[in-house]
Amino acid sequence: MDRGRVQHEGEKKRVMRAAQYVRMSTEHQKYSTENQAEAIAAYAARRGFEIVRTYEDAGKSGLRLDGRAGLQKLIADVKDGAADFEAILVYDISRWGRFQDSDESAYYEFICREAGIAVHYCAEQFENDGSLSATVIKSMKRAMAGEYSRELSAKVFAGQCRLITLGYRQGGPAGYGLRRQLVDEHGVPKAILSRGEHKSF
């Protein structure tokens, strides 16, 4: 076989090094870091990526960068030139973040792109290739991700207010000298809960 042909085939099969970023808050089991990693691995196998590094934020809100050590480390590695990968694989736009300002989400992606590292959203139905259609869809999805958080926050707050008006206490453990009481759906007392005990439904 011709040596040049062997070399050409070897170049064609070159595997690109990639990092994966996974984030899970507490909202949906489908967004568990394991499920994200499985989908990302399948995407990597189809596209010829080798996952060499994982950045993870478990149990973290996507509203802001504060408290997200995984994403902070990823951005720092990219900025410092310490990134030993050519691409970043993320499950979808909402896992990158539900930033209230969609420009903030775009800014962190721009930092990566400026360093020559592309961000791939593995579960999205569009290719993040910089085309006009991808840019429009991506901007819309970023705004939707942020809006979801705003709506969820409003619903949670309304639910908490309703429980308070019904006479239930919101917050952590009961105060000194107080006990938590389990009641049924009609408000009929069932049992006293000991410290550390939780209702089973």
TORFI-282535 format. One record per residue (C-alpha): residue number from 1; x negated, y, z. Coordinates in steps of 0.1 Angstrom, whole numbers. Each point is the difference from the previous one (the first is absolute). Layout:
<nodes>
+------+-------+-------+-------+
! resi !    px !    py !    pz !
+------+-------+-------+-------+
!  NUM !     X !     Y !     Z !
...
+------+-------+-------+-------+
</nodes>
This chain:
<nodes>
+------+-------+-------+-------+
! resi !    px !    py !    pz !
+------+-------+-------+-------+
!    1 !     0 !     0 !     0 !
!    2 !   -12 !    35 !    -8 !
!    3 !   -16 !    17 !    30 !
!    4 !    17 !    33 !    -8 !
!    5 !    34 !   -16 !     0 !
!    6 !    -6 !   -17 !    34 !
!    7 !   -10 !    34 !    14 !
!    8 !    31 !    17 !   -16 !
!    9 !    23 !   -27 !    16 !
!   10 !   -17 !     5 !    33 !
!   11 !     6 !    38 !    -2 !
!   12 !    37 !    -6 !    -9 !
!   13 !     5 !   -21 !    32 !
!   14 !   -16 !    26 !    23 !
!   15 !    19 !     2 !    33 !
!   16 !     6 !    34 !    14 !
!   17 !    -5 !     5 !    37 !
!   18 !    30 !    14 !    18 !
!   19 !    11 !    10 !    35 !
!   20 !    36 !    -6 !    12 !
!   21 !    19 !    24 !    23 !
!   22 !    29 !   -15 !    20 !
!   23 !    23 !    19 !    24 !
!   24 !    29 !   -12 !    20 !
!   25 !    22 !    21 !    23 !
!   26 !    28 !   -19 !    17 !
!   27 !    28 !     6 !   -25 !
!   28 !     2 !   -31 !   -22 !
!   29 !   -14 !   -35 !     1 !
!   30 !    -5 !     1 !   -37 !
!   31 !   -27 !    26 !     5 !
!   32 !   -20 !   -22 !    24 !
!   33 !   -37 !     2 !    -7 !
!   34 !    -1 !   -37 !    -9 !
!   35 !    27 !     4 !   -26 !
!   36 !   -18 !    31 !   -14 !
!   37 !   -33 !   -18 !    -2 !
!   38 !    16 !   -30 !   -18 !
!   39 !    15 !    23 !   -26 !
!   40 !   -33 !    19 !    -4 !
!   41 !   -19 !   -33 !    -4 !
!   42 !    23 !   -11 !   -28 !
!   43 !    -4 !    33 !   -17 !
!   44 !   -38 !    -2 !     4 !
!   45 !    -1 !   -34 !   -15 !
!   46 !    20 !    11 !   -30 !
!   47 !   -21 !    31 !    -6 !
!   48 !   -35 !   -14 !     7 !
!   49 !    -7 !    17 !    33 !
!   50 !   -20 !   -15 !    29 !
!   51 !    12 !    13 !    34 !
!   52 !   -32 !     8 !    20 !
!   53 !    14 !    22 !    27 !
!   54 !    32 !     5 !    20 !
!   55 !    12 !    32 !    17 !
!   56 !    30 !    -5 !    22 !
!   57 !    24 !    21 !    21 !
!   58 !    23 !   -23 !    19 !
!   59 !    30 !    15 !    18 !
!   60 !    -8 !    35 !   -13 !
!   61 !    24 !    25 !   -14 !
!   62 !    -8 !    13 !   -35 !
!   63 !    11 !    35 !     8 !
!   64 !   -35 !    15 !     6 !
!   65 !   -36 !   -10 !    -1 !
!   66 !    -5 !     4 !    37 !
!   67 !    -2 !   -33 !    18 !
!   68 !    -5 !   -20 !   -32 !
!   69 !   -36 !   -11 !     6 !
!   70 !     1 !   -23 !   -31 !
!   71 !     9 !    26 !   -25 !
!   72 !   -23 !    26 !    17 !
!   73 !   -29 !   -25 !    -3 !
!   74 !     8 !    -7 !   -37 !
!   75 !     0 !    37 !    -9 !
!   76 !   -32 !     6 !    21 !
!   77 !   -18 !   -29 !   -18 !
!   78 !    11 !    14 !   -34 !
!   79 !   -11 !    35 !     9 !
!   80 !   -34 !   -11 !    14 !
!   81 !    -8 !   -22 !   -30 !
!   82 !     1 !   -31 !    22 !
!   83 !    27 !   -17 !   -20 !
!   84 !   -13 !   -32 !   -15 !
!   85 !    31 !    -5 !   -22 !
!   86 !    14 !    14 !   -32 !
!   87 !    37 !    -1 !     7 !
!   88 !    25 !     2 !    29 !
!   89 !    30 !   -23 !     0 !
!   90 !    31 !    10 !    19 !
!   91 !    34 !   -18 !     1 !
!   92 !    20 !    31 !    -9 !
!   93 !     2 !    37 !     3 !
!   94 !    18 !    -1 !    34 !
!   95 !   -28 !   -21 !    15 !
!   96 !   -25 !    27 !   -11 !
!   97 !    21 !    24 !    21 !
!   98 !    34 !    16 !     6 !
!   99 !   -16 !    34 !     2 !
!  100 !    26 !    28 !     5 !
!  101 !   -20 !    20 !   -25 !
!  102 !    -4 !   -21 !   -31 !
!  103 !   -31 !    22 !   -10 !
!  104 !   -18 !   -15 !    30 !
!  105 !     5 !   -35 !   -13 !
!  106 !   -12 !    11 !   -34 !
!  107 !   -30 !    17 !    15 !
!  108 !   -14 !   -32 !    17 !
!  109 !     4 !   -18 !   -33 !
!  110 !   -17 !    28 !   -18 !
!  111 !   -30 !    -3 !    23 !
!  112 !    -4 !   -36 !   -10 !
!  113 !     5 !     6 !   -37 !
!  114 !   -25 !    28 !     0 !
!  115 !   -26 !   -25 !    14 !
!  116 !     8 !   -23 !   -29 !
!  117 !    22 !   -23 !    20 !
!  118 !    34 !    -7 !   -14 !
!  119 !    30 !    -7 !    23 !
!  120 !    23 !   -28 !   -12 !
!  121 !    36 !    -4 !    14 !
!  122 !     5 !   -37 !    -4 !
!  123 !    38 !    -3 !     4 !
!  124 !    10 !    30 !   -20 !
!  125 !    15 !    -3 !   -34 !
!  126 !   -23 !    26 !   -16 !
!  127 !   -37 !     0 !    -8 !
!  128 !   -19 !    27 !    20 !
!  129 !   -19 !    11 !   -31 !
!  130 !     3 !    38 !     1 !
!  131 !    26 !     1 !   -28 !
!  132 !    28 !    25 !     2 !
!  133 !    27 !   -27 !     7 !
!  134 !   -21 !   -15 !    28 !
!  135 !    -7 !    35 !    15 !
!  136 !    38 !     9 !     0 !
!  137 !    11 !   -34 !    15 !
!  138 !   -28 !     1 !    26 !
!  139 !     9 !    35 !    11 !
!  140 !    37 !   -10 !     3 !
!  141 !    -8 !   -31 !    20 !
!  142 !   -23 !    20 !    23 !
!  143 !    29 !    24 !     7 !
!  144 !    24 !   -29 !     5 !
!  145 !   -24 !   -16 !    25 !
!  146 !    -1 !    32 !    20 !
!  147 !    37 !     5 !    -2 !
!  148 !     6 !   -35 !    13 !
!  149 !   -19 !     8 !    32 !
!  150 !    20 !    33 !     5 !
!  151 !    33 !   -18 !    -4 !
!  152 !   -11 !   -29 !    23 !
!  153 !   -11 !    25 !    26 !
!  154 !    34 !    18 !    -1 !
!  155 !    19 !   -33 !     2 !
!  156 !   -21 !   -12 !    30 !
!  157 !     5 !    33 !    18 !
!  158 !    38 !     0 !    -6 !
!  159 !     1 !   -36 !    13 !
!  160 !   -19 !     9 !    31 !
!  161 !    23 !    31 !     6 !
!  162 !    31 !   -22 !    -3 !
!  163 !   -14 !   -25 !    26 !
!  164 !    -8 !    28 !    24 !
!  165 !    36 !    14 !    -3 !
!  166 !    13 !   -35 !     8 !
!  167 !   -20 !     1 !    33 !
!  168 !   -30 !   -21 !   -10 !
!  169 !   -35 !    10 !     9 !
!  170 !   -26 !     2 !   -28 !
!  171 !   -37 !    -5 !     5 !
!  172 !   -24 !   -23 !    18 !
!  173 !     4 !   -19 !    32 !
!  174 !    26 !    10 !    26 !
!  175 !   -11 !    26 !    25 !
!  176 !   -10 !    -7 !    36 !
!  177 !    29 !   -17 !    19 !
!  178 !    20 !    -6 !   -32 !
!  179 !     7 !   -33 !   -18 !
!  180 !    11 !    -8 !   -35 !
!  181 !    33 !   -17 !    -4 !
!  182 !    11 !   -21 !   -30 !
!  183 !    35 !     7 !   -12 !
!  184 !    21 !   -16 !   -28 !
!  185 !    14 !    19 !   -30 !
!  186 !    29 !    12 !    21 !
!  187 !   -22 !    14 !    27 !
!  188 !     7 !   -27 !    25 !
!  189 !   -30 !    -8 !    23 !
!  190 !   -16 !   -34 !    -6 !
!  191 !   -32 !    -1 !    20 !
!  192 !   -28 !    20 !    15 !
!  193 !   -32 !    -1 !   -20 !
!  194 !   -33 !    -4 !    19 !
!  195 !   -30 !    21 !   -10 !
!  196 !   -14 !   -13 !   -33 !
!  197 !    32 !   -18 !   -10 !
!  198 !    18 !     8 !   -32 !
!  199 !    34 !    -7 !   -14 !
!  200 !     1 !   -30 !   -22 !
!  201 !    22 !    14 !   -28 !
+------+-------+-------+-------+
</nodes>
